[in-house]
């Protein structure tokens, strides 16, 4: 279960509307945990951007990730940087 109030709120909301919904911490997340689910939601704040290093992907390398994913908050920008995917924001 996510430890943040925002993570807990998302988990409660999803558990009310879907037969199965689970939350997991992003740090230390094992992408194999997602195999039992149809969709993954990834929430991340841009405030968590590393100062000097390229952001890392909690989902693993792009080539190994094929699960439909909804990106919330700054997750899209940070994941695009981690996976070196070109795009825009705005």
C-alpha positions as CSV (number, residue, x, y, z in Angstrom):
1,X,0.0,0.0,0.0
2,X,1.2,3.5,-0.8
3,X,2.3,5.4,2.3
4,X,1.4,8.9,1.1
5,X,-2.1,10.4,1.6
6,X,-2.5,10.8,-2.1
7,X,-1.5,7.2,-2.7
8,X,-3.9,6.0,-0.1
9,X,-6.7,8.1,-1.6
10,X,-6.2,6.6,-5.0
11,X,-6.1,3.1,-3.6
12,X,-9.4,3.6,-1.7
13,X,-11.1,5.1,-4.8
14,X,-9.9,2.3,-7.1
15,X,-10.9,-0.4,-4.6
16,X,-14.4,1.0,-4.5
17,X,-14.8,0.9,-8.3
18,X,-12.9,-2.2,-9.4
19,X,-13.0,-5.9,-8.3
20,X,-9.3,-5.9,-7.7
21,X,-7.0,-2.9,-7.1
22,X,-3.8,-2.7,-5.2
23,X,-1.3,0.0,-4.4
24,X,2.5,-0.4,-4.2
25,X,5.4,1.8,-3.4
26,X,7.2,3.2,-6.4
27,X,10.6,2.9,-4.8
28,X,11.7,-0.7,-4.9
29,X,8.7,-1.7,-7.1
30,X,9.2,-5.0,-8.9
31,X,7.5,-4.8,-12.4
32,X,6.6,-8.5,-12.2
33,X,4.0,-7.5,-9.6
34,X,2.0,-5.9,-12.4
35,X,1.5,-9.1,-14.4
36,X,-1.7,-10.0,-12.6
37,X,-3.3,-6.6,-13.5
38,X,-4.8,-5.2,-16.7
39,X,-3.6,-1.6,-16.1
40,X,-1.0,0.2,-14.1
41,X,-1.3,3.7,-12.7
42,X,2.0,5.5,-12.1
43,X,1.8,8.7,-10.0
44,X,4.9,10.8,-9.6
45,X,5.7,14.4,-8.7
46,X,8.2,16.5,-10.7
47,X,9.5,17.6,-7.3
48,X,11.1,14.1,-7.1
49,X,13.3,14.7,-10.1
50,X,16.9,14.0,-9.4
51,X,19.1,17.1,-9.3
52,X,21.9,15.8,-11.6
53,X,21.0,12.3,-12.8
54,X,18.5,11.2,-15.3
55,X,15.3,9.9,-13.7
56,X,15.0,6.2,-13.4
57,X,12.0,4.1,-14.3
58,X,10.2,2.1,-11.6
59,X,8.7,0.1,-14.4
60,X,12.0,-1.1,-15.7
61,X,13.4,-0.7,-19.2
62,X,11.0,0.4,-22.0
63,X,11.7,-2.7,-24.1
64,X,10.4,-4.9,-21.2
65,X,7.3,-2.9,-20.4
66,X,4.1,-3.8,-22.3
67,X,1.4,-3.2,-19.8
68,X,-1.2,-0.4,-20.4
69,X,-0.2,2.4,-18.1
70,X,-1.9,5.6,-17.0
71,X,0.6,8.3,-16.0
72,X,-0.4,10.8,-13.4
73,X,1.2,14.0,-12.2
74,X,4.8,14.4,-13.4
75,X,5.1,10.7,-14.2
76,X,4.8,11.2,-18.0
77,X,7.7,13.7,-18.2
78,X,9.9,11.8,-15.7
79,X,9.2,8.4,-17.4
80,X,9.9,9.9,-20.9
81,X,13.3,11.2,-19.6
82,X,14.1,7.8,-18.0
83,X,13.1,5.9,-21.2
84,X,14.6,8.6,-23.5
85,X,11.3,9.0,-25.3
86,X,10.8,12.2,-27.2
87,X,7.6,14.2,-26.7
88,X,6.2,17.4,-25.4
89,X,4.3,18.7,-22.4
90,X,1.6,21.3,-22.0
